Amino acid sequence: MANRGAIARRVIRACNELGLESVAVYSEADIGAPYLAEASQTYALAGHSATETYLNQERLLDVLKHSGAQGVHPGYGFLSESADFARAVQGAGKIFIGPAPEWLERMGDKVAARALMSQEGFPTFSGSDLITGIKQAKETAELIGYPVLVKPTGGGGGMGMERVEGPEALEHAIARSRTIATSAFASDGIYLEKWIEQPRHIEFQIIADNNGRSAHVFERECSIQRRNQKLIEESPAPGLPAETLLAVAEQSATVCTHLGYNNVGTLETLLSQDGVFGFLEMNTRIQVEHGVTEEVTGLDLVGLQIKLAQGENLPQSPQRSGFAIEARVYAEDAVTLLPSTGKLAVFRLPDMYGVRVETGFQEGQSVTPYYDALLAKVIAKGHTREIAIGRLSIALKAFAIEGVATNIPLLQRVLLDERFLDGKIDTGLLDSIRN
């Protein structure tokens, strides 16, 4: 398991349920994580930073060799979408639990991914090729029409994205985006996209086997975001026609089948206010919010990833039943959204019917500045959306956390907001609630 935190624990649990041995790695900052006791083997990675540890391909491959592991699960983030790492794993005679490296390359570059999906007939909003100079950028922005969004061609999580209202701000925004992209993704490639005002962010879960067969597992609503990073996700998407969502889901699976995608992936779209879907990106890995789909379908997506990588065929398409909603609990100030670090003097999780909590932390462990500040994911389900939301709200109240600040008060404000309860959701809702 070439990762940390909640996803490391989730993969280890899937291995245990499949009767497989698991190997956990950990940095010095993650000593004391609860999943280290749940793995079959553990290996220390010297250092604290991501570069020294979870991004250190040489060290990870050394662990792969000495542990006797037959494959690598990359989780999400870090090296999960690195074609070079996937090829190195395969070059060592091991299984990379994810799609083929060619897919990581195809979808890792957002300009290339947009072009590919457009060729396949999937709708896209106006955008540019790779931006190579400011003159080209200004000419392209005029053609697209302001406001435009400056975006890195690699990476994700909203990092490096800059909204630009007019030509006078474009050059500075491009420079800022390039700086962030270089630091975060080791690439300064950027492109432009048409800014879509207050869209909804809808994503479609794809599963595919090594024989070129793909299927969808419905959609997730991901519009509640801060800094273009998701905070609350749910399925089904509220207030949208089921037949419309099903049509886009089926088109997503058809495109993936035609292109020969393999393993698990998520096709992300924006839905404009006038009802038009447009391709955003494809994440060629397990998503943070995969548990939402698991709760409404009964699938074990992580276990399925492992089985598909071993050559198993697609399972029979599942049905969807009920509603599920997830909130991400971060160690951050609920007002400023700035990260909060410290020792978890108290860290007690809710234990409730219809509620699932995923975490890589336990009481006494420290939250450090070295990695993402995600403390826990709380997933509630119910036979109505109202019941699922109610259970989630009660679960969040039942957390006992001391030692760091959390965003739980902000999550509660969203869950109690009339617009959210009515399903009137868009990517600007959280900012309007905060303001």
C-alpha positions as CSV (number, residue, x, y, z in Angstrom):
1,M,0.0,0.0,0.0
2,A,2.0,3.0,-1.3
3,N,0.0,5.6,0.6
4,R,-1.1,6.7,4.0
5,G,-4.1,7.8,6.1
6,A,-7.7,6.7,5.5
7,I,-7.0,5.1,2.1
8,A,-4.2,3.0,3.4
9,R,-6.5,1.7,6.1
10,R,-9.3,1.1,3.6
11,V,-7.0,-0.9,1.3
12,I,-5.6,-3.0,4.1
13,R,-9.2,-3.8,5.2
14,A,-10.0,-4.9,1.7
15,C,-7.0,-7.1,1.6
16,N,-7.9,-8.7,4.9
17,E,-11.4,-9.4,3.7
18,L,-10.0,-11.0,0.5
19,G,-7.6,-13.2,2.5
20,L,-4.5,-11.3,1.2
21,E,-1.5,-10.2,3.1
22,S,-0.9,-6.5,3.1
23,V,2.2,-4.3,3.4
24,A,2.0,-0.8,4.9
25,V,4.7,1.9,4.6
26,Y,4.9,4.9,6.9
27,S,6.8,8.1,7.3
28,E,8.2,9.3,10.6
29,A,5.2,11.7,10.8
30,D,2.8,8.7,10.6
31,I,4.3,6.6,13.4
32,G,1.4,5.5,15.5
33,A,-1.2,5.4,12.8
34,P,-3.8,2.7,13.6
35,Y,-3.6,0.8,10.3
36,L,0.0,-0.2,11.0
37,A,-1.2,-2.7,13.5
38,E,-3.8,-4.0,10.9
39,A,-1.3,-4.7,8.1
40,S,0.6,-8.0,7.7
41,Q,4.0,-6.2,7.4
42,T,5.2,-2.6,7.9
43,Y,8.2,-0.7,6.5
44,A,9.4,2.6,7.7
45,L,10.2,5.4,5.2
46,A,12.9,7.7,6.6
47,G,11.8,11.3,6.6
48,H,8.7,13.4,7.1
49,S,7.9,15.2,3.8
50,A,6.1,13.6,0.9
51,T,9.1,13.9,-1.4
52,E,11.2,11.9,1.1
53,T,8.6,9.2,1.7
54,Y,5.4,8.6,-0.3
55,L,6.7,10.1,-3.5
56,N,10.1,8.3,-3.2
57,Q,9.8,5.8,-6.0
58,E,13.2,4.2,-5.3
59,R,12.3,3.5,-1.6
60,L,8.8,2.2,-2.4
61,L,10.2,-0.1,-5.1
62,D,12.8,-1.3,-2.5
63,V,10.0,-2.2,-0.1
64,L,8.1,-3.9,-2.9
65,K,11.1,-6.1,-3.6
66,H,12.0,-7.0,0.0
67,S,8.4,-7.5,1.3
68,G,7.6,-10.1,-1.4
69,A,4.4,-8.2,-2.3
70,Q,2.9,-9.2,-5.6
71,G,1.4,-5.8,-6.4
72,V,1.1,-2.2,-5.4
73,H,-2.1,-0.2,-4.6
74,P,-1.3,3.5,-5.0
75,G,-4.5,4.9,-3.3
76,Y,-5.2,8.5,-4.3
77,G,-2.8,11.4,-4.5
78,F,0.9,10.9,-4.4
79,L,1.9,8.4,-7.1
80,S,-1.5,7.1,-7.9
81,E,-1.6,8.6,-11.4
82,S,2.1,8.4,-12.2
83,A,2.7,6.5,-15.4
84,D,6.4,6.3,-14.6
85,F,5.7,4.6,-11.2
86,A,3.2,2.2,-12.8
87,R,5.8,1.2,-15.4
88,A,8.4,0.8,-12.7
89,V,6.1,-1.5,-10.8
90,Q,5.4,-3.6,-13.9
91,G,9.1,-3.6,-14.8
92,A,9.7,-5.2,-11.4
93,G,7.4,-8.0,-12.4
94,K,4.6,-6.8,-10.1
95,I,1.0,-5.7,-10.6
96,F,0.0,-2.1,-10.5
97,I,-3.5,-2.0,-9.2
98,G,-5.0,0.6,-11.5
99,P,-5.3,1.2,-15.2
100,A,-2.5,0.7,-17.7
101,P,0.2,3.4,-17.7
102,E,-0.9,4.6,-21.1
103,W,-4.2,5.6,-19.5
104,L,-2.4,7.4,-16.7
105,E,-0.6,9.4,-19.4
106,R,-3.7,10.0,-21.5
107,M,-5.8,11.4,-18.7
108,G,-2.9,12.9,-16.7
109,D,-2.6,15.7,-19.2
110,K,-5.9,17.6,-19.1
111,V,-5.4,19.1,-22.6
112,A,-4.9,15.7,-24.1
113,A,-7.8,14.3,-22.1
114,R,-10.1,17.0,-23.3
115,A,-9.1,16.4,-27.0
116,L,-9.5,12.7,-26.6
117,M,-13.0,12.9,-25.1
118,S,-14.1,15.5,-27.7
119,Q,-13.0,13.1,-30.5
120,E,-15.1,10.4,-28.9
121,G,-18.2,12.6,-29.0
122,F,-18.3,13.5,-25.3
123,P,-19.3,17.1,-24.8
124,T,-16.7,19.6,-23.6
125,F,-16.8,23.3,-22.8
126,S,-14.7,25.8,-24.7
127,G,-11.0,25.6,-23.9
128,S,-7.5,25.9,-25.3
129,D,-4.5,23.9,-26.2
130,L,-1.3,24.1,-24.1
131,I,-0.5,27.8,-23.5
132,T,3.1,28.6,-24.7
133,G,3.1,32.4,-24.5
134,I,1.1,35.4,-23.3
135,K,0.2,36.6,-26.9
136,Q,-1.3,33.2,-27.6
137,A,-3.1,33.2,-24.2
138,K,-4.7,36.6,-24.8
139,E,-5.8,35.7,-28.3
140,T,-7.3,32.4,-27.1
141,A,-9.0,34.0,-24.1
142,E,-10.7,36.5,-26.4
143,L,-12.0,33.7,-28.5
144,I,-13.2,31.7,-25.5
145,G,-14.7,34.8,-23.9
146,Y,-14.1,36.2,-20.4
147,P,-14.1,35.2,-17.6
148,V,-11.7,32.3,-18.2
149,L,-10.1,29.8,-15.9
150,V,-6.3,29.2,-16.0
151,K,-5.6,25.6,-15.1
152,P,-2.5,23.4,-14.8
153,T,-2.4,20.5,-17.3
154,G,-1.5,18.1,-14.6
155,G,-2.4,17.4,-11.0
156,G,-5.7,18.1,-9.4
157,G,-7.5,19.2,-6.2
158,G,-8.1,22.7,-7.5
159,M,-4.4,23.6,-7.1
160,G,-3.2,26.3,-9.4
161,M,-6.6,27.3,-10.8
162,E,-7.1,31.0,-11.4
163,R,-10.3,32.8,-12.5
164,V,-9.5,35.8,-14.8
165,E,-12.1,38.5,-15.5
166,G,-10.2,40.4,-18.2
167,P,-7.0,40.6,-20.3
168,E,-5.3,43.0,-17.8
169,A,-5.2,40.2,-15.2
170,L,-4.3,37.3,-17.5
171,E,-0.5,37.5,-17.5
172,H,-0.2,37.6,-13.7
173,A,-2.7,34.8,-13.3
174,I,-0.8,32.6,-15.7
175,A,2.5,33.3,-13.9
176,R,0.9,32.4,-10.5
177,S,-0.7,29.2,-11.9
178,R,2.6,28.1,-13.4
179,T,4.5,28.7,-10.1
180,I,2.0,26.6,-8.2
181,A,1.9,23.9,-10.8
182,T,5.6,23.6,-10.9
183,S,5.8,23.2,-7.2
184,A,2.9,20.8,-6.8
185,F,3.1,18.8,-10.0
186,A,6.7,19.3,-11.3
187,S,5.2,20.7,-14.5
188,D,4.4,24.3,-15.5
189,G,2.0,23.4,-18.3
190,I,-1.2,25.4,-18.2
191,Y,-4.3,25.9,-20.4
192,L,-7.5,28.0,-20.5
193,E,-11.1,26.9,-20.0
194,K,-14.3,28.8,-20.3
195,W,-15.5,29.8,-16.8
196,I,-18.9,28.2,-16.1
197,E,-20.9,30.3,-13.6
198,Q,-22.2,28.3,-10.7
199,P,-22.2,24.9,-12.2
200,R,-22.9,21.6,-10.5
201,H,-20.0,19.1,-10.3
202,I,-21.3,15.6,-11.2
203,E,-19.0,12.6,-11.6
204,F,-19.6,9.1,-12.9
205,Q,-18.0,6.0,-11.5
206,I,-16.5,3.6,-14.0
207,I,-15.4,0.0,-13.5
208,A,-13.6,-1.9,-16.3
209,D,-11.8,-5.2,-16.7
210,N,-8.7,-6.1,-18.7
211,N,-10.8,-7.4,-21.6
212,G,-11.9,-3.9,-22.6
213,R,-15.3,-4.0,-21.0
214,S,-16.5,-1.0,-19.0
215,A,-19.6,-0.2,-17.0
216,H,-20.8,2.7,-15.0
217,V,-21.9,2.6,-11.3
218,F,-24.1,5.7,-11.4
219,E,-23.2,9.2,-10.4
220,R,-22.1,11.3,-7.4
221,E,-22.9,14.9,-6.7
222,C,-19.7,16.8,-5.6
223,S,-20.7,20.5,-5.8
224,I,-20.1,21.4,-2.2
225,Q,-16.5,22.6,-2.4
226,R,-14.0,24.9,-0.9
227,R,-11.0,26.2,-3.0
228,N,-12.2,23.8,-5.7
229,Q,-11.8,20.8,-3.3
230,K,-14.8,18.7,-2.4
231,L,-16.3,18.7,1.1
232,I,-19.6,16.9,0.7
233,E,-20.6,14.3,-1.8
234,E,-23.7,12.3,-2.3
235,S,-25.6,9.8,-4.5
236,P,-28.1,10.1,-6.2
237,A,-27.6,13.7,-7.3
238,P,-30.6,15.6,-5.9
239,G,-33.1,17.3,-8.1
240,L,-31.9,16.1,-11.5
241,P,-33.9,13.8,-13.8
242,A,-32.8,10.2,-13.3
243,E,-33.0,9.5,-17.1
244,T,-30.6,12.4,-17.9
245,L,-28.0,11.2,-15.4
246,L,-28.4,7.6,-16.6
247,A,-27.8,8.7,-20.2
248,V,-24.6,10.5,-19.4
249,A,-23.4,7.6,-17.2
250,E,-24.0,5.2,-20.1
251,Q,-22.2,7.5,-22.5
252,S,-19.3,7.6,-20.1
253,A,-19.1,3.8,-20.0
254,T,-19.5,3.5,-23.8
255,V,-16.5,5.9,-24.4
256,C,-14.4,3.9,-21.9
257,T,-15.3,0.6,-23.5
258,H,-14.4,2.0,-27.0
259,L,-11.1,3.3,-25.8
260,G,-10.2,0.1,-23.8
261,Y,-10.1,1.5,-20.3
262,N,-9.2,-1.0,-17.6
263,N,-9.8,-1.0,-13.8
264,V,-11.6,1.7,-11.8
265,G,-11.9,5.4,-12.8
266,T,-14.1,8.4,-12.4
267,L,-15.3,10.6,-15.2
268,E,-15.9,14.1,-13.9
269,T,-18.2,16.7,-15.5
270,L,-19.6,20.1,-14.9
271,L,-23.3,20.8,-15.4
272,S,-24.1,24.3,-16.5
273,Q,-27.2,26.2,-15.3
274,D,-28.9,25.7,-18.6
275,G,-28.5,21.9,-18.3
276,V,-25.4,21.2,-20.4
277,F,-22.9,18.6,-19.3
278,G,-19.2,19.1,-20.2
279,F,-16.2,16.9,-19.6
280,L,-13.9,18.2,-16.8
281,E,-11.3,15.4,-16.3
282,M,-11.0,11.7,-15.7
283,N,-9.4,10.4,-12.5
284,T,-7.7,7.1,-13.2
285,R,-7.7,5.9,-9.5
286,I,-10.0,5.3,-6.6
287,Q,-11.7,8.5,-5.4
288,V,-11.7,9.8,-1.9
289,E,-15.6,9.7,-2.0
290,H,-15.8,6.1,-3.3
291,G,-17.6,5.0,-0.1
292,V,-20.7,6.9,-1.2
293,T,-21.1,4.6,-4.2
294,E,-20.3,1.6,-2.1
295,E,-23.1,2.4,0.3
296,V,-25.8,2.7,-2.3
297,T,-24.7,-0.3,-4.5
298,G,-23.2,-2.8,-2.0
299,L,-20.1,-3.0,-4.1
300,D,-16.6,-3.1,-2.6
301,L,-14.8,-0.8,-5.1
302,V,-11.4,-1.3,-3.5
303,G,-11.7,-5.0,-3.4
304,L,-13.0,-4.9,-7.0
305,Q,-9.9,-2.9,-8.0
306,I,-7.7,-5.7,-6.7
307,K,-9.8,-8.4,-8.4
308,L,-9.8,-6.5,-11.8
309,A,-6.0,-6.1,-11.6
310,Q,-5.7,-9.8,-11.1
311,G,-7.6,-10.4,-14.3
312,E,-11.2,-11.0,-13.1
313,N,-14.1,-10.0,-15.3
314,L,-16.6,-7.3,-14.6
315,P,-19.2,-8.2,-12.0
316,Q,-22.9,-8.1,-12.9
317,S,-24.1,-4.5,-12.9
318,P,-25.4,-3.6,-9.4
319,Q,-28.6,-1.8,-8.6
320,R,-28.7,1.4,-6.6
321,S,-30.8,1.6,-3.5
322,G,-31.4,4.4,-1.0
323,F,-29.2,7.5,-0.5
324,A,-25.7,8.1,0.8
325,I,-23.9,11.3,1.7
326,E,-20.3,11.9,2.8
327,A,-18.7,14.8,4.7
328,R,-14.9,15.3,4.9
329,V,-13.7,16.3,8.4
330,Y,-10.6,18.3,8.1
331,A,-8.1,19.6,10.7
332,E,-8.7,23.2,9.7
333,D,-10.3,26.4,11.1
334,A,-14.1,26.4,10.2
335,V,-13.9,30.2,9.5
336,T,-10.6,30.8,7.9
337,L,-10.1,27.3,6.4
338,L,-6.5,27.4,7.4
339,P,-4.9,24.1,8.4
340,S,-4.7,23.2,12.1
341,T,-1.9,21.0,13.5
342,G,-1.3,19.4,16.9
343,K,-1.7,16.3,19.0
344,L,-5.1,14.6,19.0
345,A,-5.6,14.7,22.8
346,V,-9.1,13.4,22.3
347,F,-10.3,11.6,19.1
348,R,-13.5,9.7,19.6
349,L,-15.6,8.7,16.6
350,P,-19.4,8.3,16.4
351,D,-20.7,4.7,16.4
352,M,-24.1,4.8,14.9
353,Y,-26.5,2.7,12.8
354,G,-26.3,3.8,9.1
355,V,-23.0,5.7,9.6
356,R,-19.6,4.7,8.4
357,V,-16.4,6.5,9.4
358,E,-13.1,6.1,7.6
359,T,-9.9,7.5,9.2
360,G,-6.2,7.0,9.4
361,F,-5.9,8.6,12.8
362,Q,-6.4,7.6,16.4
363,E,-6.3,9.3,19.8
364,G,-2.8,10.4,20.8
365,Q,-1.5,10.7,17.2
366,S,-0.3,14.1,15.9
367,V,-1.7,16.0,12.9
368,T,1.4,17.3,11.1
369,P,1.8,20.0,8.4
370,Y,3.4,17.6,6.0
371,Y,0.3,16.1,4.4
372,D,-3.4,16.8,3.5
373,A,-5.3,17.7,6.7
374,L,-8.1,15.1,6.2
375,L,-9.0,13.6,9.6
376,A,-12.0,11.4,8.7
377,K,-14.7,10.7,6.1
378,V,-18.2,10.3,7.5
379,I,-20.7,8.5,5.3
380,A,-24.3,8.2,6.2
381,K,-27.1,6.3,4.4
382,G,-30.8,6.1,4.5
383,H,-33.8,5.1,2.4
384,T,-34.5,8.9,1.9
385,R,-32.1,11.8,1.4
386,E,-33.5,13.5,4.5
387,I,-32.7,10.5,6.7
388,A,-29.1,10.2,5.3
389,I,-28.6,14.0,5.9
390,G,-30.0,13.7,9.4
391,R,-27.8,10.8,10.3
392,L,-24.7,12.6,9.0
393,S,-25.6,15.7,11.0
394,I,-26.0,13.7,14.2
395,A,-22.8,11.8,13.6
396,L,-20.8,15.0,13.1
397,K,-22.2,16.3,16.4
398,A,-21.1,13.1,18.1
399,F,-17.4,13.6,17.2
400,A,-15.2,14.3,20.2
401,I,-12.0,16.0,19.0
402,E,-9.5,18.0,21.1
403,G,-6.1,19.2,20.1
404,V,-6.9,20.6,16.7
405,A,-9.6,22.8,15.2
406,T,-12.0,21.1,12.7
407,N,-14.3,22.2,10.0
408,I,-17.3,20.4,11.6
409,P,-19.2,23.7,12.4
410,L,-19.0,24.6,8.7
411,L,-20.2,21.2,7.6
412,Q,-23.1,21.5,9.9
413,R,-24.0,24.9,8.5
414,V,-24.2,23.4,5.0
415,L,-26.3,20.5,6.1
416,L,-28.8,22.9,7.8
417,D,-29.0,25.3,4.9
418,E,-32.4,25.4,3.2
419,R,-30.9,25.5,-0.3
420,F,-28.9,22.4,0.4
421,L,-31.9,20.6,1.9
422,D,-33.9,21.5,-1.1
423,G,-31.2,20.1,-3.5
424,K,-30.5,23.6,-4.9
425,I,-26.8,23.0,-5.1
426,D,-24.0,24.5,-7.1
427,T,-20.2,25.0,-6.7
428,G,-20.8,28.5,-5.3
429,L,-23.1,27.4,-2.4
430,L,-20.4,27.0,0.2
431,D,-19.0,30.4,-0.4
432,S,-22.4,32.0,-0.1
433,I,-23.0,30.2,3.2
434,R,-19.7,31.3,4.6
435,N,-20.3,34.9,3.5
